[in-house]
Amino acid sequence: MQRFFLIHTKILIIISYLCKNKHLHIKINTTMLDKIQSVKISFDAALNNVKDLQSLEELRLKFLVKKGDITQLLDQLKDVPPSEKPLIGKELNTLRKHAETTYNSLKEQYSANSSLPRIDISLTGRHSFYGTLHPVRQIFKEMVNIFDFMGFEVAEGPQIEDE
């Protein structure tokens, strides 16, 4: 991708040279192309400083978010004359795709190498023991145990018998 971008940039430089020397009658907004090139260079420089997921996130925040450098360049595309929009738009899309694919590949690489502990969601939850039984309930269970020991049984039935 970088090789393509460099070749593409060299072609643009040649075209702008020919335009300046009146060999071609196309006027190209070289300031916008210079801005695109400077953002590309600053992205690659910032890319060399990425060492972990946190610095990768800082890179994303600087270039790829709504208020990032690349998005600001895309917003400036509306001010470019219509005859230059296809060329500058193509350059901007190339830069944006390059930044996004590089970011995604590095994110996958760093998250695969991440040493964060993994949580096994298939494990059962931890049981919490909340307090003790009510004192009346404790006495009731003791009484049931005493009567069980004497041979009685606990029977369930209607509360009141009427004949």
N, C-alpha and C positions, 0 to 999 in steps of 0.2 A: 504494500500500500504506500509506503514511504517513497519507494522508487517511482511509482506512478505519479505521486504528487510532485516530486522533484522534476520529472520530465515534463509534466503538465505546466509547472511554474516556468521552466525554461522556455517552453513554447510561448507562454504569455509574455515573457520578457522580449523574445524575438518579435512578437507581434507589436508590442508597444514601441520597440525600437524602429520598426518599419513605419509605424504611424507617425512617429516624431520626425522621421526623415522624408515624409511625404510619399513613401513608396506605396502605402496603402491609404485609402481615403476613409478609414474607420477611426473614429475617435473613441478611445477607451479611457475610462476613469481610472487613472493609475493610482490616485490616492486611495481609492477603495481597495484596489489590488494590493497596495502596500500595507494597508491595515490588515487585510486577510493574511498576508505573508508574515506580518509581525505577530499576529495572534498565533499562527502556526508555529513560529519559532519559540514564542513564550510557552505554548503548550508543550512542545517537545522538551524545553528546558525544565519545566515543572515536572514533566514525566520522568526525567532522570533523577529527580529528588524523591520520588515515591519509594518508600521503604516498607510501609505497612498499610493496613486498611484505613487507619486514621488519616495518613497523608494522602491516600487515594481519595478519601471523601473530601478533603480540602481541595484537591484538584477538581473534583466534580463540581463543588460549590463555586469555584472560580470561573469555570468555563461552560459547564453544561446545564446549569439551572436557568430559571426564567430571567433572572437579571445578570446572567453570566456574559462573558465576553463574546462568545459565539452568537448567542441570542441577540445581543445588542447589534452585532454586525448584520444579522438577518433583519432586524428592525430598520436598519439604515438602507436596506435594499429598496425601500419604497421611494427614496430620494434619488436613486440612480435613474438616468434617462432610459427610456424604453429600449433604445437600440443596444444598450450595454447590459441590460438585465440578464439575458441568457448566459452570457459569458461569466459575469460576476456571480449570478445565481448558481451556476455549475461549480464555480470555485468554492463558494460558501457551502454547498451541499457536500462537496468532496471533503472539506475541512471538518464539517459536522460529523459525517460518517466515520472519518478517520478517528476523531476524538471519541465517539461513542463506542466503536469497535475496540479501540485500545483500552478504554475504561472497562468495558465488559470483560475482556479477556484477562486484564489484571485483577479485576474483582474476583473472577472465578479462581484464578491462580492463588490469590492471597487467602480467600475463604477456604480453599481446599487445604492449604497449609496451616490454617488457623489452629492454634493449640488450645482453644477454648474447650472446656469440658462439655461433652455431649449429654443431653438429658434423654434417658430411655423412657419414652412415654408409655411403654407397655408394662412397666412396673406398677404394682398396686400402690395406692396412696398410703401415707403414714397414718396410723390410727392415733388419734388424740384421746386421752382419757380425761374426761371432764369431771372433776370433783368426786364426791362419794354419794351413797344413797342417803335419803332422808332418814332421820333417826326413827320415825314411826315405821317406815318401811323395813328398816333393819330389825326392829323388834318383831314385826310381823313374820319375817323370814325365820327368825330364831324360834318363834312359837310353832311355825309349820314344821321345822326340822325336829323339834321336841316331840310333837304329836306323831310325825312320821316314824320316829324311833320307837314310840310306844305302840305302833301298829295301826294307827288311824290313817285314813286317806283323805286327800283333798278332793271334794266333789263340787262340781259346778252345777247350778240349777237355778230355778226361779227364786227370787228373794223372799216372796211370801207365798205360802201354800194355803189355798182355800178349798174347802170341801163342800 
